[in-house]
Amino acid sequence: MILQHNLNISATPLPYFSKRVYNQGVKRRYKMADSPIGTITHYYGKPSVAVVKLSSGASLKMGDQIQIKGHSVDFTQTVGSLQVEHQEVESVKAGDDFGLKVDQKVHEGDQIFSS
C-alpha cells in the first residue's frame, strides 16, 4: 500500500546572509599591520629568547609595541630587550639578526608585526 502525502513545499529560497552581516559586531582583538616586520628564525626556551630576522625597510627599538602571530600563538608585548652578538642595543634595522626577549613560547616561522 502506497501512502501519498500532500506536502505543501514552497519554493521560497532561504534568506541570504552576506559576509558583512555575519561579521557585524565582531571586533578584532589586535590591530595588525599589513605585512610582517620580521620572522622568528629560532627560539631558546630556557632564557625565553627568540632570534629574529627583520624584513627589508623595517626597524625596531626598545619600547615599541609588537604583535607575534603564528599557528599557535597570538600576543602583543613591549620590546624590553634587544641584543646583537650578545651586546644590548637600543634599536635594530632591516636585515639584522637579533635576540628578542619574549613573554611567551614562540616557534620558528612565527611572524612579528608592529602594533
TORVOPA-26299 format. One record per residue (C-alpha): z, y, x. Coordinates in steps of 0.5 Angstrom, whole numbers, plus 2048, in hexadecimal, padded with zeros to 3 digits. Layout:
# residues N
ZYX
...
//
This chain:
# residues 115
800800800
7FE807803
80280D801
7FF814801
80381A802
801820800
802824806
80182C806
80082E80D
7FE83580E
7F9837814
7FD83D816
7FE83D81D
80583D821
807844823
80484682A
80984982E
80784D834
80A84C83B
80C85383A
810851834
81484B838
81585083E
81885583A
81F85783B
81F853842
821857848
82085584F
826853853
824857859
81F85C85A
81A85985F
81485C864
80D859863
80D85686A
81285386E
814857875
816850878
816849879
81C84587B
81A840881
82183D882
82883C87F
82E83B883
83483887F
83A839883
839840884
83584187E
82F845881
82884587F
823846884
81D84B881
81684D883
815854880
80E85587D
80985A87F
80B86187D
81285F87C
81886287F
82086087D
82686487F
82E86387E
830865877
829863874
82A85F86D
82585986E
824853869
82384C86C
81F847867
81D840868
81C83A864
824839863
827840865
826847862
82B84C864
82C853867
83085686C
83185B871
82F85B878
83585A87C
833857883
82C857887
82B85488D
825854892
82684F898
82E84F897
82F856897
83185A891
82C85F88F
82B865889
824863887
81E85F888
817860887
81185C885
80F856889
81785588B
81A84E88B
82285088A
82884D888
82B84F881
83284D87E
83184A877
83684A872
83384386F
83083D872
82883E872
82283A874
81C83A879
81783E875
81B842870
81884986F
81C850871
81B85686C
81D85D86D
82185F867
//
